[in-house]
């Protein structure tokens, strides 16, 4: 089920929200309701996805319970291995098999394993909890608390990546507490803003981006087309994913839960390090805390630090998808972060405007292998961006959206900051927000359903 579909907005959400507040007096009842609703939400795509989610959840909870009784850390290690094995089988089996077969000079028949939606997100969520327990955290939760933590539908498929100690304690609070109406109205505003990002901006940019990359897969682009493809995708993925995050945060708030911000105007960053402090912030801190720091972080000299950050980003790229294009994207960002660290240690600084321009240029260029279906297509687009196939011109549908989206992405309101502001809602906002929602619902109904980009990861 899609957040921006009419079925979700007019059917699923109001029914679940009304039922939730109707049983709010009972913690068990409201948790059971949200768990059931989350399974329905997840199974709406394909009921075959649900057993894996349920079995993995039960297996992880049993492992934690056994650890709580025995204190055997090896159980937690086994749990991490189990989760990684599930991820390896469902997401990377074909990729690994094809590359081994290629190395041996043998043919490979794809396994065509059904990839559950959002498997990377809900597997990483479980892994982070198990690792925290290994590090000495002693939060052991009941079955309903744990199930809701790993299945809560706003953050189930594409994040934000929320840690157990950020949300499970919130399950105790009665959603009808003081501030309920603030939560409902503020959450609704965030949801509509995210909906606008997705439907009005990202989905308007998508046809041009798809057409240009499709053309590049079988032919060549001129420089104008290649730069339009790259910059268009940079804007599309930002508004698509940050729109999803805004909707997820808004939905959670409507149920009385506060989720961490996930974006903070990343295209206004003045360095690549600054970019990763602003882009998909919950993944950035996951990579930092569970990969970069355990590898040694910056504790063993400059060269070891550079190697750690490159390896972290290579694995981060592979996390996004089982393909060499994702590895190239991650490696490029790792090399840029290592270079940024070396430059920072010299004490020299670029002027902010130059730092911003160089960072944005690098990020846009690096999005090309991320978006391209394969490295051959990525190479053709990058060659065209270097004007090797002529300058040319580009024809765009709704071309005005490109500069407008760029202005909003760089200088628009910081939704991450807006999500943290807890003010009494202003009544006058109700009418424009309601009109915007009606417009977006009409827009949703008039288009072929498009999923969120990060659903594939």
DASUL-V866741 format. One line per field, one symbol per residue. ss: DSSP state (@ for helix, = for strand, . for the rest). Layout:
# DASUL-V866741
ss->???
This chain:
# DASUL-V866741
ss->.....@@@@@@@@@@@@@@@@@....@@@@@@@@@@@@@@@@@...@@@@@@@@@@@@@@@@@@@@@@@@..@@@@@@@@@@@@@@@@@@@@@@@@@@@@@@@@..............@@@@@@@@@@@@@@@@........@@@@@@@@@.@@@........@@@@@@@@@.......@@@@@@@@@@@@@@@@@@@@@@@@@@@@@@@@@@@@@@@....@@@@@@@@@@@@@@@@@@@@@@@@@@@@@@@@...........@@@...@@@@@....@@@@@@@@@@@@@@@......@@@@@@@@@@@@@@@@@@@...@@@@@@@@@@@@@@@@@@@@@@@.....@@@@@@@@@@@@@@@@@@@@...@@@@@@@@@@@..............@@@@@@@@@@@@...@@@@@@........@@@@@@@@@@@@@@@@@.......@@@@.
